[in-house]
Amino acid sequence: MISDKSNDDGVPMNFTNKHPEFTFSWSRLCVQTRDDNKFSCAAYLRGLKFDGKSQQQRRELLVDVSGIVQPGQILAVMGASGVGKTTLLKVLSGLDDPSTLELVSGTIMVNGRVTTRNERLKSSCIGHVEQNQVFIETMTLHEHLIFQAMLRMQSLSMTDDDRRACVFETIKLLGLEKCTSTIISKLSGGERKRLAFATVALTDPSIMLIDEPTSNLDAYLAKSLMDTIRKLAVEGRRSMIIVLHQPTSEMFKFIDLLCVLVQNGKQAFFGSTNSEALPFFANDCGLIGSSLDVYIEQLAAPETAASKEALQAVERFAKSSYALSLDSLITPSNNISSLSSSLTTTYGSTPNFFRQMKWLLWRSYMAGIRNRVHTYDALVKTFIPAVVLGLLYFNLAHRNPSRLYKTNVNALLIVIIYVSATTCGTLISGTVPNAIFVFLKETQQHMYGTLAFYISTYLHDFPKIILVSATFSSIIYWCASISIDHNYFLHFLAFVSTVVLTSITSASMGAFIASFSGSVESAVATTVPVLQILVVFSDYFLDLKRLPFILYILPYLSPFYYGYSILNKLQWDNGSSSAVIYFDIAMLFLLFTVFNILAFIVIWWRAHRFHIAEKWQTIIEK
Ligand SMILES: Nc1ncnc2c1ncn2[C@@H]1O[C@H](COP(=O)(O)OP(=O)(O)OP(=O)(O)O)[C@@H](O)[C@H]1O
């Protein structure tokens, strides 16, 4: 519940100013989909569609949509489900996905100056509360906001204590005190909505775009939240755009401007809620009724069920005096004074690298300690096969001193590195795609860079990989009494280190596969067969000298080839082939480094490709 007190007290200090005031306008926006029929492997893996342009069937999502909102005003975008309200908000903030959407034409302006998607994304002054905000579900509400405050609040002069105080005020403002320590996955729909709003409000943006703030809220909470939004807009001189799905007459009290979209993303109205909307719908369109919610209900009807008047609303609006006066307000300006307060002066500054690392590691730790499923999964995958294999091969030397002994030990060596490497490879590919998904969202807000993300993810997962592979190999080593060396302890250390090194190399391959996978499922489904194929090239299953020429390179890419070679020499050569062992170790390190660099490059590319494409386009157009 939102306490009356938080609203009566007014807007907290940190939300009331300092940001520049921006008039936000857009003119004749037309948006189409890039529907692609052609199957492509990259598209399957990433859900992205780059090629096959010739086979595209484009669909119009927005047609000639224009509007303007000034500081202190609230604009509500309304219309039936699927008419393009969310698409409009995403295109305005720059959070649209250029791989599936194409902004065909139109201009988006701040203080009359035309902006690019990249500029809007970079600016700390545009805050977008998405319909389905991405959260790390195992964090508590308070931890989530602390993380956001530490990396997302732009003011460099703020101390960590100031940031904590802002989090406290935001929680109070949105009536979230009751669930401060609740894990996000356990929050109700309404609480998630308010948390999403709080996350963006923390950054004190001048322009706020909020997708369906009142859905999932009861009437009292919806009214209280609208009251808060109104205060943020009026007292904080913000330009607010909200999407409202089911407007009630109560809601219109909070709104200054109205933009109505109808089927296929066409604009049926833009203007003032009080003085223009009622006369337009009643007199110009001839709709039946006397209140705005009744008119909007009629406009939201599907084409087959809509009245003749409702169907003509788009045409009537285009010819109306309201459209003409809107056109005169949204013409781009080359005025120098408006340039001086342009978006480029509000680019967010990313915190320094060590701060990024510190808070990313903190978040991974806090989220990780509650992720019991993942911990149990790793334990089950480590202990059960280790105990089963340990029992099957128990005391191998004494049980089986025959000529089969060597064959059995070699089989056990390859089984150990294969199971350990696959467990570690899938451990990484089973978590990294989700982390990348959150990273791609957060990097748009300039919270942290690719390097800090990659290193912190690695530092968090690295100890787990070492623990899993060392525990697994140690259990089997001692159960099977593998060592025939006199120096048991040294042999044991070399053995376990080899299994760990092979496993972290396989994990780096898992990271590489995960870096371009669209989901955990596709990453794991690719990592397992890749490792299965590579184990065949370990020199255990095949006579590698007889390989066809075309496959000649594969053993050199296989961590199992080097790992098995080291274990084999440690077992039977009694230290006589140390030069070969050093070469194998060096190759494992090389593979580890190369695959990590490749994974980093792919993740960096995914985070920056649209910026680069936009920059190229600007250079070409110049
Ligand atoms: N990236 C995309 N690729 C293809 N089609 C899309 C894409 N994004 C949106 N659409 C389609 O565009 C239409 C408008 O979607 P949008 O989410 O903007 O509607 P909406 O008015 O916000 O609906 P709702 O009120 O139900 O949230 C829908 O038919 C949707 O399927």
Ligand as a Chemical Component Dictionary entry (heavy atoms), coordinates in Angstrom:
data_LIG
# 
_chem_comp.id                   LIG 
_chem_comp.type                 NON-POLYMER 
_chem_comp.pdbx_formal_charge   0 
_chem_comp.three_letter_code    LIG 
# 
loop_
_chem_comp_atom.comp_id 
_chem_comp_atom.atom_id 
_chem_comp_atom.alt_atom_id 
_chem_comp_atom.type_symbol 
_chem_comp_atom.charge 
_chem_comp_atom.model_Cartn_x 
_chem_comp_atom.model_Cartn_y 
_chem_comp_atom.model_Cartn_z 
_chem_comp_atom.pdbx_ordinal 
LIG N1  N1  N 0 9.875  -6.661 -32.729 1  
LIG C1  C1  C 0 8.720  -6.955 -33.318 2  
LIG N2  N2  N 0 8.670  -7.731 -34.409 3  
LIG C2  C2  C 0 7.499  -8.033 -34.992 4  
LIG N3  N3  N 0 6.301  -7.600 -34.555 5  
LIG C3  C3  C 0 6.288  -6.837 -33.462 6  
LIG C4  C4  C 0 7.493  -6.469 -32.787 7  
LIG N4  N4  N 0 7.160  -5.704 -31.727 8  
LIG C5  C5  C 0 5.814  -5.590 -31.750 9  
LIG N5  N5  N 0 5.298  -6.278 -32.780 10 
LIG C6  C6  C 0 3.877  -6.365 -33.145 11 
LIG O1  O1  O 0 3.418  -5.046 -33.236 12 
LIG C7  C7  C 0 2.095  -4.947 -32.745 13 
LIG C8  C8  C 0 2.036  -3.863 -31.686 14 
LIG O2  O2  O 0 2.706  -4.330 -30.530 15 
LIG P1  P1  P 0 2.781  -3.471 -29.202 16 
LIG O3  O3  O 0 3.422  -4.296 -28.156 17 
LIG O4  O4  O 0 3.411  -2.183 -29.510 18 
LIG O5  O5  O 0 1.241  -3.268 -28.880 19 
LIG P2  P2  P 0 0.536  -2.601 -27.634 20 
LIG O6  O6  O 0 -0.427 -1.622 -28.166 21 
LIG O7  O7  O 0 1.535  -2.109 -26.661 22 
LIG O8  O8  O 0 -0.236 -3.848 -27.026 23 
LIG P3  P3  P 0 -0.588 -4.182 -25.493 24 
LIG O9  O9  O 0 -1.516 -3.113 -25.028 25 
LIG O10 O10 O 0 -1.260 -5.507 -25.592 26 
LIG O11 O11 O 0 0.703  -4.219 -24.743 27 
LIG C9  C9  C 0 1.717  -6.307 -32.227 28 
LIG O12 O12 O 0 0.907  -6.932 -33.191 29 
LIG C10 C10 C 0 3.033  -7.029 -32.076 30 
LIG O13 O13 O 0 2.872  -8.394 -32.332 31 
# 
loop_
_chem_comp_bond.comp_id 
_chem_comp_bond.atom_id_1 
_chem_comp_bond.atom_id_2 
_chem_comp_bond.value_order 
_chem_comp_bond.pdbx_ordinal 
LIG N1  C1  SING 1  
LIG C1  N2  SING 2  
LIG C1  C4  DOUB 3  
LIG N2  C2  DOUB 4  
LIG C2  N3  SING 5  
LIG N3  C3  DOUB 6  
LIG C3  C4  SING 7  
LIG C3  N5  SING 8  
LIG C4  N4  SING 9  
LIG N4  C5  DOUB 10 
LIG C5  N5  SING 11 
LIG N5  C6  SING 12 
LIG C6  O1  SING 13 
LIG C6  C10 SING 14 
LIG O1  C7  SING 15 
LIG C7  C8  SING 16 
LIG C7  C9  SING 17 
LIG C8  O2  SING 18 
LIG O2  P1  SING 19 
LIG P1  O3  DOUB 20 
LIG P1  O4  SING 21 
LIG P1  O5  SING 22 
LIG O5  P2  SING 23 
LIG P2  O6  DOUB 24 
LIG P2  O7  SING 25 
LIG P2  O8  SING 26 
LIG O8  P3  SING 27 
LIG P3  O9  DOUB 28 
LIG P3  O10 SING 29 
LIG P3  O11 SING 30 
LIG C9  O12 SING 31 
LIG C9  C10 SING 32 
LIG C10 O13 SING 33 
# 
